[in-house]
Amino acid sequence: MRYAVGLRRMRGATVSVKGLKKRFGAIKALDGVTFDVESGEYFVVLGPVGSGRSTLLRCIAGLERPDSGDILFDGESVLELPPEKRMVGYMPPGYALFPHMTVWENVAYGLWIKGFSRREVEERVEEALKLVGLLHRAESYPYQLSGGQRQRVALARALASGARVLLLDEPLTALDAVLTLEVRREVRRLAKSLGLTVVHVTHNQEEAMAIADRVAVMRRGRVEQVGPPEEVYFNSATPFEARFIADANLLPGRLVNVMDGYGLAEVEGLGPVKVSHRGLTAGSTVLVAVRPDSIRVGSGRYRGRVLDLSHLGHTLRLWVEVNGVKLRVDTEPVLGLKPGSDVDIELDEPLPAFEYTGGEVEILE
Amino acid sequence: MSEKALVITGLTKRYPGVVALDSVSLEVDRGEYFAVIGPSGSGKSTLLKCIAGLERPDSGSVHIFGRRVDGLPPEERGVGLIFQEIYLFPHMSARGNVVYAALARGVARAEDVAREALSALSVEVRMGSLPRELSLGEQQKVSLARALASGARLLLMDEPYGSMDPRTAAQLRYEVRRLAKSLGLTVVHVTHNQEEAMAIADRVAVMRRGRVEQVGSPLELYLRPKSIFVARFVGGENNFLEGEAVGCTGAYTELDIGMCVVRAFGEVKSGRAVIAVRPEKLRFSNEGFLEGRVEAREFLGKVYKYSVRLKDGRTVIVKSRVKVEPGASVKLSFDPYDAVVFPYPPEGLEEAVRYE
């Protein structure tokens, strides 16, 4: 019996990122990023284009050198290690398979480059392809595979060299919607069964929520919040997050009354609404975040008119005008709603209120 | 001015060995955003080509704004064509491309018309750019502006966002819908992407094997599908439960599904039947009639998505705002109004929902 290669025996490394900074000319891609990922954790970095998430991943992979700060695997700095010595599996966006190579050759290529013996290459490729269930397609070319299968080949490639940490940059964007759902589940299951630590970068909030143990929200080179998906979704730390993650309506208002536990904010068009004020004082100018799914349709104290609607699978997105205020509202699909319909709506109070410091709340970049 | 923007009657088109269009009839209202969806090979692109004049149907007629056009060449039909591949003149600026279209159609004040069309699509600032300097989304907007400038009141689009990344496509689709609405344009949009069609269309036609399976608003297709195929093809996940029809009362059918008798909308007098019920229409309830155990949970943001193994071994998907722990025993119910019943397909369930 051959000696097992042991992809299955790897234990995921802990990953610590400490005060990471990286500048490209005038742009601060990373502006002091700090977080810790546990061994075997599925960690998702969620942020818009330009937030620094890809640069962060490339620094961890060793493809980019940070200007300052440190990256530790299992407590030891890897900054001085070249990419191939870090034991990371890195999957770039689009996962660029070589079109002229078979599945087998695509997975083996990196191992050849790293100088593994012929026998080791064979064993590792075989095991990696078995793990993703594609050993029977070893002789196929990428164009003969479905999108989901290509994605699994890329994953096998990232796994083959015996990674302790899997780094995935937008691994699901090239797939269509139905496939995305299946593949993301499979990727998580595989990582968990191997005990790998995963850092997965995406702009897609639903993907992040569905797959992560914890989520880090990035914006402009900084981490705004780290927490379990539900905490990040329901208790966003900033208005940017509430908008980016939950597509919240951000309504300017004034905190008029502060009591124990909650306050009252006067919001244009909606009148007084109950808010959680997080220590703000009466008189403060605030932004009240109203998530589309925290507005209930059917009955309530506001009468609105449906301006337009969009059917998005299990949710129906409505644009509703209430006293001149346009709100994004999500509800369960129900027959009979159409543009021009009158609807009664109610808000799930208390709503989060954030201090408003002026200016536009920039959502992207 | 009450005539329809588009009336198609009995359109048939055969290719050797295949019937691409099998007597298709459709009507599209003025100002309507109309989508045609279906798996590849269902005939949707052939349909669009017949409307545009790029294919000649074997029989049937096409009327655009009351005028019969099926004998006319494409350029005399007054339609704008938008495809996945974007054919702009590479050596001309965005403005040049649009002005050219207006001039070629003999539109008065071509320059002004072009500027208005481009600014309506908020690409005005980039009017001087060559196509290769623009993003795919911007290029597609220029080709839309070109169609507008040539005076088209009916836009025919075939996979217009097919080559764009999903995020760009998702933004652009709303922009284009808004624009079409504000300019009173009629749009016929063909796509294999049912999600896209459901999100933006006023009405959708679902095609399969050269025929129209159903025409309706996205909500009607989603909650009142007329065939198992439509129930499966549109709207993402759906639950199917098989059973035996045991009687009808009013608009509802009673169905013995083994563990209990349930009611669902629609009439099937007797025999094997299938009900379709959407995941968000299954509710956790103490009085629930479907008993099972939660196998897996995913947080999707707005809702939790559950996989629930029923007592008889069947698995259903549930989407709910209620949080339940994996492993918990649960009872589920649904409102009969939210479930639709179909006779069991003679060709089998698998075959009935096959996309091919």
Interface residues (C-beta under 8 A of the other chain):
Chain A: T173 D176 A177 V178 R185 H203 Q205 E206 M209 A210 P229 E230 Y233 I245 A246 P292 D293 S310 H311 L312 G313 H314 T315 L316 D330 E332 P333 V334 L335 G336 L337 K338
Chain B: D165 P166 R167 Y174 N193 E195 M198 A199 I200 S217 P218 L219 E220 Y222 L223 R224 G235 G236 E237 R278 P279 E280 K281 E298 F299 L300 G301 K302 V303 K305 K319 R321
